[in-house]
Amino acid sequence: MLATPFAAPALAQEGTLTMGLSVTPSSFDPQLGALGSDETYYSHVYDALFMRSPNLQPVPKLATGYTLVDDLTWEIDLREGVTFHDGSAFDADDVLFTLERLPTVEGSDGLNTEKMAPITNVEVLSPHKIRVTTDVPVPNFISQLFTIFIISDELDPGVTTADFNDGTAAIGTGPYRFVEWRQGEEVVLEANEDYFDGAPAFERVVLREMPNDGSRVAALLAGDVDFIDAVPPLDVGRLRDADGVSVVSGPSARVIFIQFQSDPAPHPDVTDASGTPLDPNPLSVPGVRQALAAAVDQDLIADRIMDGLATPATQAVPAGFLGHADDLEDAAGDAAAMLAEAGYPDGFALTLSCPNDRYVNDAAICQAVGQMFTRAGVQTTVDTMPRSAYFTPMREGEFGAWMLGWGNSQGHAGSVLPSVFRSGGSWNGGTLIDAADPMIDESIAVMDTDARGEAMAEAMRLLSSEAAYVPLHAQAVIVALREGLDYTIMADETSLAVNVTTTD
């Protein structure tokens, strides 16, 4: 079905860029969380010391460079001549204030706190130089800083998330100034004409919260927005055929996978036919997890549900990333026979929990996986819910099996391994592989890059042999724009107004 052709008018409002975004912000407190969905919004208002290039390499922002003094000591040079949106000057005290507040933020998702946990001391050497000391080697320290957005030490030490959300404290050094956030509707920003990296191209940016795929596509075709992200693969052809619209795509670093609650204790999502939780939990048995992994057809999901706009995955980081094990293959075998061999010839009942507004085609993917599990002999009920209701119970271990997508936004496996697969990781919802813990800890502390990559790959091999999770695919980043605009794709899937350019 083709879209109705239309004559593309000028931008929605002269000097204004309106972006229809699939993700909604949790907050405008940049220390509350480190989800990619929140970072999309934070990156417009705040800067970090180092940020990502489109291919996820470090780019100096509020820092100009660094020196690794020894395995535990980093000295970072800070940019001079930068001001916050309220006119106050940026210096080392702002970095110190940011790092000191970070672990105190109530309701934090823990990701940034986890990244900065090895820091034992931050010393201000001069107004534009700091020394950071850690208690263990942190080879990836610079990329860990990507999501540590700097706030001003002019703020009250007791500043709250509510103060950021109403704009009182939403004062960064970024390319756009916060104007207002109508929660559930849109964020309005205005250009920071004094931005140290050059004034942004658009005088005003409206980030419209549009988690519904159909609504975003319709809004672009109607001329209500100038840009949409997370274009559903099945709509790509339609948009490419529409007059006045262009589609831009590129590879994503995000891998989608299914995880299992592998604690042997009975779990309410893993039951017999009558609904009674099984003791022990069958998902604690490696052979059961291996059977479920073998039941999943990644190629079918990539081809049919993602319409070919995804790459089947064998592990939680894409090929080419440090820590990717090149020799891993998809699980294979007769899933029903493997289930019987593991001690469950009659199967069991399972609830698979998934978001329905976070990842591309997430609900449809989970329905397909549920059907595959059921065909193998595990009667699976798929329970989908909005992301706002999903991630807290997921992280607290309330699900028996669940979907997660990891952005790998640091460009290596040093994020997903400790955060998702290490016991006690901030995003580990109950995947417990004891042998992996020391291997993960050791791998991410290796200073030599090649040796660290191989050590992380070995941890990936162990997780695969234990079927700790079922990797599905790496998404593609797909955006669509009005005629006269172009976009530079970010592999971390953030949608940034500064990446939108005019072609006229």
Protein Blocks (a to p, Z undefined) as FASTA:
>chain_A
ZZddddddddfbghiacdddfbdcfbfcfklpccfklmmmmmmmpccfbdcdfkopacdf
kbnbdcdfblmbccddddehiacfkopacdfklmmmmmmmmmmpghiahlmmmmmmmpmb
dcdfbfkbccdddfbdcfklmmmmmmmccddfkbcfkbcfklmmnommmccfbfbdcfbd
cehiaccddddfkbfnbpafbfbdcddddfbfklmmmmmmnopafbdchiafklmmmmmm
pghiacdddddfbdcdddddfbfbdcfklccfkopacdddfklpmklmmmmmmmpcfklm
mmmmnnopaccdfbfbdehiahiafkbccdedjfklmmmmnopanopaddddddfklbgh
klmmmmmmmmmmmmnopacddddddfklmmmmmmnopafbdcdddeklnopaklmmmmmm
gghiaklghiacfklmmmmmmmmmpmblklmmmmmmmmmmmmmmnopaccfbdcdddddd
dehiacdddfklpacfklpccfZZ
